[in-house]
Amino acid sequence: MLVLVAYVLSSGDGYSLYSASADGLRRIHEALGVLVFGVVALRLIWRLIGGAPVKQPMPRWMTLTAQLVHFALYALLIAIPTTAVLGTWLEGIPVTLPGFDIAPQITKARSLGHLIMGIHTTLGYTILWVACVHTAAALFHYFYLRDDVLQSMVPGA
């Protein structure tokens, strides 16, 4: 949900978010990105400590596909905020959060920053598609296969 809200707040051309009139939206968008990064870090720690959910019986191709989608989601959830910060700083723009800014920590390289921000945008579209596929698969398991895959995704289940 955090990714979806961040996406909705960033819709428009790539630089309208950096206009003075969009300062509040940009701060919320970037705060959500930092929050996503933090939640993913906590989730990975939780997974290391608590282990993986109990594997549900399913055909090998489904298991491999699920593992690929999970890897893609985690990779995207790490890459999207990373490319945002890197691209923003390379363009010489601070990362803006509610209440404070984080000045660029690296040397300005505008064209590289612009390229990385393009990658950030593409990754943002990609995660929406991957998340939709993941959601569709979970609903397919629940409504069509009537197995416990969806329930196994709920923490504490």
Buried (B, 14 or more C-beta within 10 A) or exposed (E): EBBEBBBEBBEEEEEEBEEEEBEEBBBBBBBBBBBBBEEBEEEEEEEEEEEEBEEBEBEEEBEEBBEEBEEBBBEBBBBBBBBBBBBBBBBBBBBBBEEEEBEBEEEEBEEEBBBBBEBBBEBBEBBBEBBEBBEEBBEBBBEEBEBBBBEBEEEEE
